[in-house]
Amino acid sequence: MNAPLPGRQHPADQGQLRLRLVARTCAVALHDYGIRAILAPSYADIFHNNCFNNGMLPIRLPGDVIEQLFKEVRANEGYTLTVDLPRRR
């Protein structure tokens, strides 16, 4: 196995760094856009943690609940859903 040269990162470490940077950048961009809560059935650990670090609440809901919410949005123009951020609900 080839060891990295002194002072250089191993390629696998560079990939992890890029993944962390993308997850952080995505969370920051969503926050900057005004999004404060995200509903999804699952999240990558890095993105999940970055949501909290950037003031967003990542809410995990079963896939069928997410699908029902999409149906409600499509069927009802102006549909709104309120998330109580201080109480995290």
Sequence and secondary structure as in RCSB ss.txt:
>XXXX:A:sequence
MNAPLPGRQHPADQGQLRLRLVARTCAVALHDYGIRAILAPSYADIFHNNCFNNGMLPIRLPGDVIEQLFKEVRA
NEGYTLTVDLPRRR
>XXXX:A:secstr
     TTS  HHHHHHHHHHHHHHHHHHHHHHTT  EEEES   HHHHHHHHHTT EEEE  HHHHHHHHHHHHH
STT      TTTT 
